Amino acid sequence: MSQKEIEVILIRQLASYLAMAVFIVDAEGNLAFYNEPAERILGHRFDETGEMPATEWATAWTPTNEEGESLAPEALPLWIALHDRRVATGRLWIRALDNVPRYIEVVAFPLLGQGDRHLGAVSLLWEAEPL
C-alpha cells in the first residue's frame, strides 16, 4: 500500500465522524475509504471490502440506470469528478453487496490539494425515492 496524501487521510478522518454516507477514492481512482453510513447503503462493511482498484469498485455494486441498463464506469458521478475534475450528480440503481437493489442519489466532487494537486474524488450518497 502506498503512502496517502495528508488531505486524503484528513478527509477520511472527517468522513468517519459524519452521519452522511461518504465514499473516497485516491488520485488513481482506487477506493480509499467509505464510512459507516455508506456501509448501510453499499451492503458491506469497509473493513470487509477494504481498498480496491477503480475497475473493481466501479462494477462491484452493479450500477444501472432507471431502465435497468448497466452503466459504464465513465458514466458514474464519482468517475466524472475524478477524471474531469468537476462536480457531478446522478441518480442510479445499485445492487449492493448484500444483494439488495438500492436507488441512490450521488453528488461527487474532485479532491484538490494546495497547489492544485489532484488527490482523488469524494462522493456523498444517500438512498432516494425512484422517479
Sequence and secondary structure as in RCSB ss.txt:
>XXXX:A:sequence
MSQKEIEVILIRQLASYLAMAVFIVDAEGNLAFYNEPAERILGHRFDETGEMPATEWATAWTPTNEEGESLAPEA
LPLWIALHDRRVATGRLWIRALDNVPRYIEVVAFPLLGQGDRHLGAVSLLWEAEPL
>XXXX:A:secstr
     HHHHHHHHHHHH SSEEEEEETT  EEEE HHHHHHHTS HHHH SB HHHHHHHT  B TTS B  GGG
SHHHHHHHH S EEEEEEEE TTS EEEEEEEEEEEEEGGGEEEEEEEEEEE    
